Amino acid sequence: MNAVDTNVFVYALDVDEPIKQAKARELFKRLSQPPIDTILAWQVASELLNNLRKREAAGRIVAADVEAYFRDFLAMFPLVLPNTQLFQKYFDLYSHFSLSHWDCMLLAACKEAGVNTLYSEDMDAGTDYDGLVIVNPFI
């Protein structure tokens, strides 16, 4: 099972980073082919929406685009909501690895959903967090 971090979604829209944009779009094209074995973590969806609103506030996109982009991303992969068991996984990860609060929350959500590959630029590529491996799609 796969998951994708917020930064990859952001690069898929970022015309200022054409190489990363192309790589992100290619990754989404590949991951959205049946059978779909990729999830969208609730935290990532929330961070993505926040990023889209920041782009709107900066005049980079209009309000209608915020909703359209967000709906397109929501349609790609099933949304997975957190549950209370996530927090025990969070505490385990936080005590074993030197990660930020939000990175631990994302890893815990992924582990709870059965994800074994997380595509992210923000964490060390190749690192195995107790069965969850980070893959940087841009290298």
Secondary structure, 3 states (H helix, E strand, C coil): CEEECHHHHHHHHCCCCHHHHHHHHHHHHHHCCCCCCEEEEHHHHHHHHHHHHHHHHCCCCCHHHHHHHHHHHHHHCCEECCCCHHHHHHHHHHHHCCCCHHHHHHHHHHHHCCCCEEECCCCCCCCECCCCEEECCCC
